[in-house]
Amino acid sequence: MYISGLLRTVFIVFCFSESVHSTKQFFDYYKAESFDPFTSFINYTGISNQCTKDVKTWINSIELITKTSSDCLLFKNCSAPVLKILEENIYAIQQYDAFGKIPSPGLLEISLVFDGSYQECKRISGVKYKTNYCYALLVPGRKASCAGGNINNIGTTIAFRRAVCMPDSCGSSDTVNLYNQLTGLPLTACATFCAHRDVPKDVALWGFTTFLVVILTFAVLATTVDFLRESLYSITSKTVETTFSFFRVLYAFSFWTNAGSILNVSPQPSTHIKCLDCLRGISMAWVLSAHMLNYFAFSDTLMPIKSFADYFADSFFINANFSVDTFFLISGITVAYSFFKLKPTPKTLKSPSTWILFYVHRYIRLTPPYMIFIGFYAVYSLYIQGPLAASLFNFTVLQVEACKASWWRNLIYINNFDNGENPCYGPSWYLAVDTQLYLIAPFLLVALAWKPISGVLLSLVGCVGSMITVFVLYFKFDNMTADSFHSDPSGKFNFYLYQKPWIRCPPYLVGILVGYLLAKRPPPTRLAMWKKVILIIISIGLPFTCLTANRGYDEGKQQLQRWFVKATYYNFSRFLWSTSVAYIVMACHYGWAGPIGNFMNHPIWQPLGRLSYSAYIVHLMVVYYFLNVGDKPLHFVSTWQVYVYYILPATILTFTFAFFWSCLFELPIVKLEKFLLEVLLKKKVKPETSQRNDIVEVWK
């Protein structure tokens, strides 16, 4: 081991020395670089004492190894003591070698990240002091303003990131101070984001960890008892679910039963809208792919990203926001369909308890798994660390701070009304909007039950009012982007359009009308084949048109610059998308869709549909964890490369994690709520309906 260490030392020193030939050239070589740690004078004012000590140790080691290597290789004085000095101080060269180099290969690709060697920086940590691999955020110019270096302003100005391997004792301000003194390029360091951060182990961590341990212990106990009960005594879940006992509460947490409920692919009754499971699963995967591609906006080079919209197939990822409209449509369909399938009487509609249960039911079934995950994210996401997280400015720190400050907004589903800069878990805005639309659903349901035409007119008024609002907003903010793919100069798109219920309501209102129609109107006895073909072609052609209509705009040809054109596209693309998908749902349910209906109605989609709610809750954290497994910033090659290398495995991981999350928190809440309701009403549910009711259609 000692001999191999000496050989490695001699090899490293030889490589460095051969490239410079002399001590003078050695210094000149490093001065040509953008960071020169060999300067004769450093002002340590304002730098912490430990950082000052470690930096001086580093510089002394570099000077020592420079002199010793010259004696060894130029004057042939390579005695054992000299080699020992080289071996003890070679870490200093490796530390500098771990820095990102400027310029780097592919400079004309407009490198935004000058990466170094995370593994090399990590490997030398602890030799003399601990090291930390960080990215310095650089803006052009000497002593330039750091306004663009604020993480909230990223994207409004040019900012570069360069890897640095510094002593762990040096904080962000220390590294910025040192870098700005030693750099030889017209770049100003504004902040640093490090691959390793100390996370305080506070009361929230211990409390939430204890809670998870208790739940997991209870689940393991329930699963063991449940498995033994069914294996040894042949007592089925249906038998237990008709009782009022502690075992029913226990078995609600059984992985054995819950997993079987989720993975069950037995044929659904004809009254079930089977194609919705397919739409949920595909839409969830579509949402995940869009959020994955969002990370590549911070790729290490600019030019490949600039050409992202040039490929026709990329339109399907650029316009992934239509998947959210699909979810709103599904939500409206399930609310109306499940409500009218119960055939409510006028007495039921007038009863306050009907509407109390209508709201309480949704809140109890959706909120616990959602808020438990918010706690999970706030406590554990800070431990997802690495070079990628650092190159992405460690943005989870800001989101976790937002969760700690405003978690109550998520609890009462008003988190879409904050400023949107640093939300508590980004995807949660959808749940807020969907809940707010659920609040107004009874007005439409009662109107449809009273006189269908009044419900139709009320829905049309809502759609028209939403569209008029969009036109007014685009008129007021005429520089607002036409879609979510582009950067928004106005800064108003997300807050005023994307996350507001009165803007997102048309698909939901269409869904309520379709749900009513499917529940109350039997399918026509006959529909000519040519009509089926024409209608299905239109219902597929319109969404395709919506996906591709803005291609020129996304490519930078600027066809949608006038506010009226942008507002028209934003309004009618979403409305036409929703009505087209609504017809596909009707065609699949009525048997008009042919092979498409057979595909979408297949039982294989049932597990994905049941997991879609939990998958939506957990997917962003799973994606972030998956990306941070590596040791490099993201590098965009093509959409296909992102799909194969990132999106597909992340989708599998997301649904896997969602499976366990659903077994632990979603299904137990569903079963406990039903049990509580039975106790309160003193009424047992028929055994044959219990299994189907266990899987809540969570988009209600």
DRENKOL-831872 format. One record per residue (C-alpha): residue in one letter; z, y, x negated. Coordinates in pm, whole numbers, padded with zeros to 5 digits, always signed. Layout:
AZYX/...
//
This chain:
M+00000+00000+00000/Y+00084+00237-00285/I-00245+00162-00465/S-00448+00209-00143/G-00270+00541-00083/L-00360+00660-00433/L-00722+00557-00389/R-00740+00744-00059/T-00589+01052-00222/V-00831+01042-00514/F-01125+00998-00275/I-01025+01299-00062/V-00963+01519-00362/F-01288+01408-00522/C-01485+01494-00206/F-01334+01840-00187/S-01363+01908-00557/E-01722+01784-00587/S-01821+02025-00313/V-01683+02323-00501/H-01692+02216-00871/S-01422+02453-00976/T-01103+02618-00866/K-01281+02948-00813/Q-01550+02788-00603/F-01281+02604-00410/F-01129+02934-00304/D-01471+03081-00231/Y-01555+02781-00012/Y-01256+02837+00213/K-01302+03213+00221/A-01652+03151+00355/E-01484+02974+00645/S-01344+03160+00942/F-00980+03092+00859/D-00846+03152+00509/P-00493+03022+00446/F-00511+03120+00077/T-00466+03492+00116/S-00225+03640-00133/F-00034+03839+00124/I+00063+03752+00480/N+00272+03982+00692/Y+00532+03754+00848/T+00684+04031+01061/G+00728+03909+01417/I+00679+03544+01321/S+00968+03304+01380/N+01175+03196+01082/Q+01092+02826+01106/C+00721+02899+01148/T+00731+03125+00842/K+00900+02854+00640/D+00650+02585+00746/V+00344+02805+00686/K+00471+02893+00337/T+00522+02522+00269/W+00165+02455+00378/I+00015+02731+00163/N+00223+02627-00139/S+00101+02270-00097/I-00260+02385-00081/E-00222+02592-00397/L-00047+02306-00572/I-00308+02048-00480/T-00588+02287-00578/K-00445+02334-00928/T-00354+01967-00970/S-00691+01840-00851/S-00864+02073-01096/D-00653+01937-01382/C-00723+01582-01269/L-01096+01591-01209/L-01214+01873-01436/F-00986+01815-01734/K-00940+01438-01688/N-00563+01474-01663/C-00502+01213-01391/S-00165+01075-01492/A+00064+00895-01250/P+00286+01205-01193/V-00026+01410-01116/L-00152+01151-00866/K+00191+01143-00704/I+00178+01522-00657/L-00166+01486-00502/E-00049+01215-00264/E+00258+01412-00155/N+00058+01726-00080/I-00275+01592+00041/Y-00150+01651+00398/A-00220+02023+00347/I-00593+01961+00298/Q-00597+01721+00594/Q-00425+01982+00809/Y-00691+02237+00733/D-00962+01974+00769/A-00839+01915+01126/F-00937+02274+01215/G-01257+02336+01409/K-01528+02476+01184/I-01732+02788+01253/P-02028+02768+01254/S-02063+02418+01391/P-02375+02205+01437/G-02577+02302+01743/L-02485+02668+01714/L-02793+02775+01912/E-02671+02560+02200/I-02407+02836+02224/S-02096+02644+02131/L-01797+02753+02334/V-01554+02507+02177/F-01530+02456+01802/D-01354+02124+01793/G-01159+01972+01507/S-00988+01639+01456/Y-00698+01572+01688/Q-00632+01233+01529/E-00612+01381+01180/C-00375+01654+01292/K-00159+01400+01472/R-00160+01158+01177/I-00002+01407+00932/S+00264+01524+01175/G+00607+01468+01023/V+00492+01445+00659/K+00650+01783+00580/Y+00691+01921+00931/K+00562+01843+01276/T+00211+01965+01354/N+00051+02054+01686/Y-00318+02053+01774/C-00405+02367+01968/Y-00702+02571+02081/A-00705+02940+01996/L-00874+03146+02264/L-01109+03387+02088/V-01295+03692+02217/P-01574+03863+02021/G-01486+04157+01799/R-01221+04249+01546/K-00904+04373+01715/A-01084+04334+02047/S-00916+04371+02384/C-00760+04050+02506/A-00812+04123+02876/G-01073+03847+02882/G-00833+03618+02702/N-00610+03603+03006/I-00653+03266+03173/N-00698+03437+03509/N-01001+03622+03372/I-01177+03325+03216/G-01539+03338+03323/T-01553+03717+03348/T-01617+03758+02977/I-01728+03550+02681/A-01439+03352+02536/F-01448+03083+02270/R-01198+02812+02186/R-01134+02696+01833/A-00917+02401+01734/V-00632+02477+01497/C-00373+02242+01349/M-00056+02444+01299/P+00312+02368+01243/D+00477+02279+01571/S+00737+02546+01504/C+00472+02816+01547/G+00456+02940+01903/S+00151+03091+02067/S+00229+03445+01950/D+00297+03319+01595/T-00038+03141+01574/V-00224+03438+01722/N-00059+03671+01470/L-00141+03448+01174/Y-00495+03374+01289/N-00583+03741+01333/Q-00456+03815+00982/L-00641+03529+00815/T-00970+03504+01003/G-01286+03623+00831/L-01504+03639+01143/P-01535+03914+01406/L-01329+03718+01656/T-00988+03806+01792/A-00738+03539+01891/C-00567+03616+02219/A-00368+03303+02304/T-00327+02939+02211/F-00308+02630+02429/C-00162+02322+02266/A-00212+01950+02312/H+00162+01889+02306/R+00415+02087+02504/D+00783+02029+02551/V+00853+01971+02919/P+01210+02053+03022/K+01386+01761+03188/D+01538+01949+03477/V+01712+01852+03798/A+01378+01814+03979/L+01264+01549+03731/W+01580+01339+03753/G+01611+01383+04128/F+01252+01290+04205/T+01256+01000+03959/T+01569+00866+04126/F+01400+00896+04465/L+01095+00701+04341/V+01314+00430+04187/V+01500+00388+04517/I+01174+00367+04717/L+01020+00121+04470/T+01333-00094+04473/F+01334-00096+04850/A+00962-00183+04854/V+01010-00471+04608/L+01298-00605+04818/A+01097-00570+05139/T+00792-00738+04985/T+00997-01031+04852/V+01176-01091+05183/D+00854-01049+05379/F+00661-01295+05160/L+00937-01557+05174/R+00978-01513+05549/E+00608-01570+05615/S+00566-01846+05355/L+00879-02048+05430/Y+00944-01980+05795/S+00598-01884+05927/I+00738-01576+06096/T+00450-01331+06132/S+00464-00954+06114/K+00366-00930+06480/T+00684-01111+06578/V+00907-00873+06382/E+00723-00564+06504/T+00831-00632+06862/T+01201-00624+06771/F+01455-00344+06726/S+01629-00450+06406/F+01695-00346+06049/F+01432-00593+05931/R+01163-00396+06107/V+01263-00090+05905/L+01269-00298+05589/Y+00930-00457+05648/A+00773-00116+05697/F+00784-00088+05316/S+00647-00434+05247/F+00345-00436+05016/W+00259-00781+05147/T+00208-00665+05505/N+00084-00314+05428/A-00177-00438+05182/G-00303-00684+05440/S-00332-00406+05698/I-00531-00183+05462/L-00763-00455+05333/N-00821-00619+05669/V-01194-00630+05751/S-01184-00818+06080/P-01433-00689+06341/Q-01316-00383+06531/P-01342-00363+06912/S-01659-00211+07052/T-01467+00100+07156/H-01388+00180+06792/I-01622+00433+06621/K-01694+00207+06326/C-01924+00433+06126/L-01646+00688+06069/D-01496+00464+05800/C-01825+00478+05611/L-01842+00856+05644/R-01484+00893+05523/G-01535+00672+05219/I-01863+00832+05112/S-01739+01185+05177/M-01425+01119+04975/A-01631+00994+04681/W-01852+01302+04719/V-01553+01537+04709/L-01426+01365+04396/S-01764+01392+04221/A-01776+01766+04290/H-01426+01823+04155/M-01510+01614+03848/L-01818+01825+03779/N-01610+02142+03816/Y-01430+02050+03494/F-01763+02042+03311/A-01802+02414+03377/F-01568+02440+03075/S-01783+02211+02861/D-01807+02264+02486/T-02162+02405+02496/L-02321+02652+02734/M-02694+02573+02738/P-02672+02221+02889/I-02458+02359+03171/K-02701+02645+03227/S-02975+02389+03294/F-02759+02186+03533/A-02934+02310+03849/D-03284+02247+03711/Y-03288+01885+03822/F-03363+01800+04183/A-03099+01528+04213/D-02828+01773+04108/S-02862+01948+04445/F-02660+01664+04598/F-02367+01748+04368/I-02405+02124+04383/N-02378+02114+04763/A-02089+01872+04782/N-01908+02128+04997/F-02093+01971+05293/S-01860+01673+05251/V-01575+01899+05365/D-01773+01993+05676/T-01818+01621+05739/F-01441+01575+05725/F-01391+01860+05973/L-01648+01698+06202/I-01472+01360+06178/S-01139+01525+06247/G-01268+01685+06567/I-01429+01358+06680/T-01113+01151+06632/V-00889+01407+06802/A-01104+01424+07115/Y-01200+01057+07124/S-00845+00924+07086/F-00718+01176+07341/F-00972+01106+07615/K-00965+00731+07558/L-00608+00745+07695/K-00753+00888+08019/P-00497+01166+08058/T-00407+01258+08415/P-00351+01616+08537/K+00022+01541+08531/T-00001+01435+08168/L-00191+01750+08077/K+00071+01969+08242/S+00368+01792+08082/P+00525+01982+07787/S+00626+01651+07628/T+00258+01558+07594/W+00188+01851+07368/I+00518+01832+07184/L+00436+01474+07089/F+00077+01579+07014/Y+00196+01813+06738/V+00502+01621+06620/H+00299+01301+06587/R+00051+01459+06347/Y+00315+01642+06145/I+00529+01332+06091/R+00238+01108+06001/L+00063+01344+05761/T+00337+01550+05599/P+00564+01296+05421/P+00296+01132+05200/Y+00146+01475+05136/M+00467+01658+05042/I+00600+01365+04841/F+00284+01384+04635/I+00326+01760+04591/G+00667+01679+04443/F+00511+01404+04229/Y+00248+01648+04104/A+00496+01927+04033/V+00724+01694+03835/Y+00486+01467+03645/S+00154+01652+03601/L+00303+01851+03312/Y+00324+01527+03116/I-00055+01490+03129/Q-00123+01643+02790/G-00385+01621+02520/P-00679+01800+02362/L-00874+01818+02686/A-00583+01974+02877/A-00543+02226+02594/S-00916+02309+02596/L-00884+02367+02972/F-00605+02622+02908/N-00329+02389+03035/F-00399+02523+03383/T-00164+02274+03546/V+00127+02481+03416/L+00024+02766+03647/Q-00028+02533+03943/V+00310+02371+03893/E+00474+02712+03878/A+00297+02796+04204/C+00427+02473+04360/K+00782+02552+04258/A+00755+02903+04400/S+00557+02839+04720/W+00589+02471+04813/W+00715+02580+05152/R+00367+02716+05231/N+00229+02365+05192/L+00511+02229+05405/I+00410+02445+05703/Y+00036+02434+05622/I-00029+02803+05552/N-00110+02768+05182/N-00472+02873+05245/F-00351+03228+05311/D-00226+03300+04958/N-00438+03487+04704/G-00596+03162+04584/E-00574+03244+04212/N-00320+02976+04122/P-00276+02749+04424/C-00019+02475+04449/Y-00255+02179+04407/G-00608+02301+04478/P-00736+02047+04737/S-00441+02110+04967/W-00620+02404+05131/Y-00822+02158+05341/L-00510+02006+05498/A-00389+02355+05589/V-00719+02448+05758/D-00743+02113+05936/T-00389+02153+06071/Q-00460+02506+06189/L-00767+02381+06375/Y-00555+02101+06522/L-00323+02367+06663/I-00602+02511+06880/A-00748+02172+06978/P-00541+02140+07301/F-00715+02448+07448/L-01049+02271+07415/L-00913+01935+07528/V-00761+02081+07844/A-01077+02280+07915/L-01292+01968+07878/A-01055+01768+08100/W-01053+02041+08364/K-01424+02121+08368/P-01646+01991+08090/I-01871+02294+08107/S-01576+02524+08037/G-01492+02323+07724/V-01855+02339+07609/L-01868+02715+07664/L-01537+02764+07482/S-01669+02566+07185/L-01991+02767+07179/V-01793+03091+07188/G-01590+02968+06891/C-01905+02877+06693/V-02078+03208+06771/G-01764+03406+06691/S-01734+03228+06357/M-02096+03303+06272/I-02063+03671+06364/T-01757+03693+06140/V-01959+03550+05851/F-02233+03809+05904/V-01974+04090+05911/L-01809+03968+05589/Y-02140+03938+05404/F-02234+04287+05524/K-01905+04425+05392/F-01913+04229+05064/D-02286+04217+05000/N-02245+04080+04645/M-02058+03772+04770/T-02213+03443+04662/A-02410+03233+04912/D-02246+02904+04812/S-01955+02768+04612/F-02171+02670+04313/H-02223+03023+04186/S-01965+03251+04031/D-01858+03508+04286/P-01885+03871+04162/S-01697+03996+04465/G-01403+03760+04419/K-01387+03731+04799/F-01572+03407+04875/N-01281+03163+04859/F-01026+03386+05025/Y-01237+03525+05311/L-01486+03243+05373/Y-01422+02908+05215/Q-01058+02855+05311/K-01025+03019+05650/P-01008+02824+05979/W-01213+03075+06180/I-01498+03028+05930/R-01470+02648+05895/C-01429+02577+06268/P-01792+02509+06384/P-01805+02147+06252/Y-01463+02083+06406/L-01571+02223+06745/V-01890+02017+06736/G-01674+01714+06656/I-01453+01771+06960/L-01756+01784+07189/V-01898+01466+07036/G-01561+01289+07063/Y-01541+01383+07430/L-01895+01262+07493/L-01834+00927+07322/A-01509+00872+07511/K-01620+00982+07860/R-01990+00913+07881/P-02129+00560+07856/P-02444+00520+07643/P-02778+00558+07820/T-02907+00223+07937/R-03233+00261+07752/L-03386+00487+07491/A-03748+00448+07390/M-03803+00328+07034/W-04019+00626+06944/K-03740+00860+07054/K-03488+00672+06841/V-03713+00694+06537/I-03789+01065+06582/L-03424+01155+06640/I-03298+00959+06338/I-03570+01114+06117/I-03464+01461+06231/S-03096+01382+06181/I-03169+01272+05823/G-03427+01543+05750/L-03204+01833+05852/P-02919+01743+05612/F-03175+01690+05337/T-03310+02038+05408/C-02960+02184+05397/L-02903+02023+05057/T-03224+02155+04905/A-03282+02489+05082/N-03088+02683+04818/R-03244+02517+04512/G-03423+02833+04403/Y-03103+03033+04437/D-02908+02779+04233/E-03180+02778+03967/G-03143+03156+03928/K-03465+03258+04104/Q-03257+03475+04338/Q-03420+03411+04673/L-03089+03476+04853/Q-02999+03823+04733/R-02994+04007+05067/W-02665+03979+05252/F-02836+03883+05579/V-03022+03594+05418/K-02706+03465+05247/A-02505+03486+05569/T-02780+03310+05764/Y-02794+03028+05513/Y-02415+02990+05500/N-02386+02980+05879/F-02673+02761+05984/S-02671+02516+05692/R-02320+02405+05786/F-02392+02404+06160/L-02714+02205+06127/W-02546+01966+05884/S-02264+01903+06133/T-02490+01851+06433/S-02711+01613+06235/V-02420+01403+06116/A-02280+01413+06471/Y-02600+01260+06604/I-02589+00990+06335/V-02236+00903+06453/M-02356+00881+06814/A-02660+00675+06716/C-02448+00429+06518/H-02196+00399+06800/Y-02460+00352+07070/G-02670+00111+06864/W-02968+00344+06818/A-02958+00368+06437/G-03106+00028+06349/P-03048-00074+05983/I-02867+00252+05915/G-02620+00172+06189/N-02573-00183+06061/F-02493-00043+05717/M-02253+00226+05836/N-02080+00001+06091/H-02017-00278+05842/P-01650-00387+05822/I-01651-00350+05442/W-01601+00025+05488/Q-01271-00017+05672/P-01041-00022+05365/L-01208+00289+05220/G-01177+00468+05552/R-00808+00381+05577/L-00744+00498+05223/S-00939+00823+05254/Y-00634+01037+05339/S-00423+00914+05048/A-00730+00925+04821/Y-00788+01289+04910/I-00426+01373+04838/V-00409+01206+04496/H-00765+01235+04364/L-00744+01558+04163/M-00442+01447+03962/V-00603+01107+03899/V-00922+01277+03779/Y-00723+01506+03549/Y-00531+01213+03404/F-00849+01011+03351/L-01018+01296+03165/N-00718+01342+02937/V-00727+00984+02812/G-00976+01096+02545/D-00919+01322+02245/K-01212+01562+02281/P-01317+01847+02510/L-01579+01767+02769/H-01941+01753+02661/F-02209+01770+02930/V-02525+01569+02870/S-02658+01512+03221/T-02533+01456+03574/W-02617+01087+03544/Q-02403+01062+03230/V-02113+01230+03413/Y-02160+00999+03709/V-02164+00677+03507/Y-01903+00765+03245/Y-01663+00970+03455/I-01718+00975+03831/L-01753+00601+03895/P-01441+00492+03702/A-01242+00787+03835/T-01338+00691+04191/I-01215+00337+04135/L-00888+00464+03984/T-00842+00708+04272/F-00877+00448+04546/T-00656+00209+04347/F-00381+00469+04317/A-00435+00566+04682/F-00386+00202+04781/F-00037+00196+04628/W+00044+00543+04757/S-00055+00442+05108/C+00149+00121+05088/L+00454+00312+04965/F+00448+00625+05178/E+00168+00651+05435/L+00194+00320+05622/P+00575+00305+05616/I+00587+00648+05781/V+00335+00532+06043/K+00547+00225+06125/L+00878+00410+06120/E+00742+00681+06348/K+00622+00421+06598/F+00954+00240+06581/L+01144+00566+06636/L+00922+00655+06929/E+00983+00315+07088/V+01357+00355+07045/L+01350+00699+07202/L+01131+00593+07491/K+01289+00247+07523/K+00943+00098+07553/K+00789-00180+07346/V+00428-00171+07238/K+00219-00480+07309/P+00202-00704+06998/E-00177-00732+06998/T-00216-00355+06954/S+00044-00310+06685/Q-00170-00396+06385/R-00448-00156+06478/N-00198+00123+06541/D-00043+00068+06199/I-00347+00226+06037/V-00338+00585+06153/E-00662+00770+06183/V-00521+01036+05961/W-00794+01289+06019/K-00668+01347+06373/
//
